[in-house]
Amino acid sequence: MGVVAVATEDGTSPKKDDPVAAVDDATTATTAPETTDPPTTDAPATTEAPEPEPTTEPTTEPPADPEPEPEPVETRSQANAREAAEDYLEYAPFSKSGLVKQLEFEGYSKKDARYAVNAIDVNWNEQAARSAEAYLEYTNFSRSGLIQQLEFEGYTPAQATYGVRQTGL
């Protein structure tokens, strides 16, 4: 066990034969370490309060965008059908269903033809307007007759009406 040190009220050591200085070990005694090495401490030698830890300001940068999902891989047959659909639309207007039928007529499966038509970026209203204009270049139509003709070609009623409206009928 270590050395017991006793202190009086004025902070001095009690005298060895002073009976008044005898105190209960449990209330005023402290146990010193058994080693003779000076005590070590991690605290700074000064009596100043430690400096507060620097606070981290929240960043104002937006979070990084998540990685884009990889594009689905199209089969060779789907790629060919998609390219054929794009080629057809370069020289002639088609409705969505009319283009699917044309691709099927060319020998593409229904699945590949539908894939191709859905994989391309097409404004079907503009296709209807091009079709309406093409019909009027070689024959005369009434407004309602041209709308019916476009619907027969596979355009929706809204697309057919839009297309005819663009011709001025």
C-alpha positions as CSV (number, residue, x, y, z in Angstrom):
1,M,0.0,0.0,0.0
2,G,1.1,3.6,-0.5
3,V,2.1,6.3,2.0
4,V,-0.6,8.1,3.9
5,A,-0.4,11.9,4.1
6,V,-2.5,13.9,6.6
7,A,-3.0,17.6,6.4
8,T,-4.3,20.0,9.1
9,E,-6.9,22.7,8.5
10,D,-4.2,25.3,7.7
11,G,-2.7,23.0,5.1
12,T,0.5,22.1,7.1
13,S,1.6,18.7,8.1
14,P,0.6,17.7,11.7
15,K,3.2,17.2,14.3
16,K,4.1,13.6,15.1
17,D,3.1,13.7,18.8
18,D,0.1,16.1,18.5
19,P,-2.9,14.1,19.6
20,V,-5.3,16.7,18.2
21,A,-3.8,16.2,14.8
22,A,-4.7,12.5,14.8
23,V,-7.6,12.2,12.4
24,D,-9.7,9.5,11.0
25,D,-7.9,8.1,7.9
26,A,-11.2,7.7,6.1
27,T,-12.0,11.5,6.1
28,T,-8.7,13.4,5.6
29,A,-6.1,10.9,4.4
30,T,-5.2,10.4,0.9
31,T,-3.1,7.6,-0.6
32,A,-0.1,8.6,-2.5
33,P,1.2,6.5,-5.3
34,E,3.8,3.9,-4.4
35,T,6.3,5.1,-6.9
36,T,8.7,7.9,-6.3
37,D,8.3,9.3,-9.9
38,P,6.7,12.7,-10.1
39,P,3.1,12.6,-11.1
40,T,2.4,12.9,-14.8
41,T,-0.5,14.8,-16.3
42,D,-1.8,15.4,-19.8
43,A,-3.2,18.8,-18.8
44,P,-1.2,21.9,-19.8
45,A,1.0,23.5,-17.2
46,T,-0.9,26.8,-17.3
47,T,-4.1,27.5,-15.4
48,E,-5.9,28.9,-18.4
49,A,-9.0,27.1,-19.7
50,P,-8.4,24.9,-22.7
51,E,-9.2,26.4,-26.0
52,P,-12.6,25.1,-27.4
53,E,-12.5,22.7,-30.3
54,P,-13.1,24.4,-33.6
55,T,-16.6,23.8,-34.9
56,T,-17.1,22.5,-38.3
57,E,-19.3,24.6,-40.5
58,P,-21.9,22.7,-42.5
59,T,-20.8,22.6,-46.1
60,T,-23.0,24.4,-48.6
61,E,-22.0,22.2,-51.5
62,P,-24.9,20.0,-52.8
63,P,-24.5,16.3,-52.4
64,A,-22.9,14.5,-55.3
65,D,-25.2,13.2,-57.9
66,P,-25.8,9.5,-57.6
67,E,-24.3,7.4,-60.3
68,P,-26.6,7.2,-63.3
69,E,-28.1,3.8,-63.9
70,P,-26.4,1.9,-66.8
71,E,-28.3,2.0,-70.0
72,P,-30.0,-1.3,-70.8
73,V,-28.2,-3.2,-73.4
74,E,-30.2,-3.6,-76.6
75,T,-29.9,-6.7,-78.7
76,R,-28.5,-6.5,-82.2
77,S,-32.0,-7.1,-83.6
78,Q,-33.5,-4.3,-81.4
79,A,-30.7,-2.0,-82.6
80,N,-31.4,-2.8,-86.2
81,A,-35.2,-2.3,-85.7
82,R,-34.5,1.1,-83.9
83,E,-32.2,2.3,-86.7
84,A,-34.8,1.2,-89.4
85,A,-37.5,3.1,-87.6
86,E,-35.3,6.2,-87.5
87,D,-34.6,5.8,-91.2
88,Y,-38.3,5.5,-92.1
89,L,-39.1,8.7,-90.2
90,E,-36.4,10.6,-92.1
91,Y,-38.3,10.3,-95.4
92,A,-41.9,9.7,-94.5
93,P,-44.3,10.5,-91.6
94,F,-45.7,7.5,-89.7
95,S,-48.1,7.1,-86.8
96,K,-46.8,5.0,-83.9
97,S,-48.9,2.0,-84.8
98,G,-48.2,2.5,-88.5
99,L,-44.5,2.4,-87.9
100,V,-44.7,-0.8,-85.8
101,K,-46.7,-2.4,-88.7
102,Q,-44.1,-1.2,-91.2
103,L,-41.3,-2.8,-89.2
104,E,-43.2,-6.0,-88.8
105,F,-43.8,-6.0,-92.6
106,E,-40.0,-5.7,-93.0
107,G,-39.5,-8.9,-90.9
108,Y,-38.8,-7.6,-87.4
109,S,-40.6,-9.4,-84.6
110,K,-43.5,-7.6,-82.9
111,K,-41.4,-7.3,-79.8
112,D,-38.4,-5.7,-81.6
113,A,-40.7,-3.4,-83.6
114,R,-42.4,-2.2,-80.4
115,Y,-39.0,-1.8,-78.7
116,A,-37.7,0.3,-81.6
117,V,-40.7,2.6,-81.8
118,N,-40.6,3.2,-78.0
119,A,-36.8,3.7,-78.0
120,I,-36.8,6.6,-80.4
121,D,-37.7,10.2,-79.6
122,V,-40.7,11.2,-81.8
123,N,-43.3,13.9,-81.7
124,W,-46.3,12.0,-83.0
125,N,-48.3,15.3,-83.3
126,E,-45.7,16.6,-85.8
127,Q,-45.8,13.3,-87.6
128,A,-49.6,13.7,-88.0
129,A,-49.1,17.2,-89.3
130,R,-46.6,16.0,-91.9
131,S,-49.0,13.2,-92.9
132,A,-51.9,15.6,-93.3
133,E,-49.8,18.0,-95.4
134,A,-48.6,15.1,-97.6
135,Y,-52.2,14.0,-98.2
136,L,-53.2,17.5,-99.2
137,E,-50.4,17.7,-101.7
138,Y,-51.9,15.1,-104.0
139,T,-55.6,15.2,-103.3
140,N,-58.4,17.3,-101.7
141,F,-59.9,16.4,-98.4
142,S,-62.5,17.9,-96.2
143,R,-61.5,18.6,-92.6
144,S,-63.4,15.7,-91.2
145,G,-62.4,13.4,-94.1
146,L,-58.7,14.1,-93.5
147,I,-59.1,13.5,-89.7
148,Q,-60.7,10.2,-90.5
149,Q,-57.9,9.3,-92.9
150,L,-55.2,10.1,-90.3
151,E,-57.1,8.0,-87.7
152,F,-57.2,5.1,-90.3
153,E,-53.4,5.5,-90.6
154,G,-53.1,4.9,-86.8
155,Y,-53.0,8.4,-85.4
156,T,-55.0,9.0,-82.2
157,P,-58.0,11.4,-82.6
158,A,-56.1,14.1,-80.8
159,Q,-53.0,13.6,-83.1
160,A,-55.2,13.6,-86.2
161,T,-57.0,16.7,-85.2
162,Y,-53.7,18.5,-84.4
163,G,-52.3,17.4,-87.7
164,V,-55.2,18.7,-89.7
165,R,-55.3,22.0,-87.7
166,Q,-51.7,22.6,-88.7
167,T,-52.7,22.6,-92.4
168,G,-55.3,25.3,-91.9
169,L,-58.4,23.2,-92.5
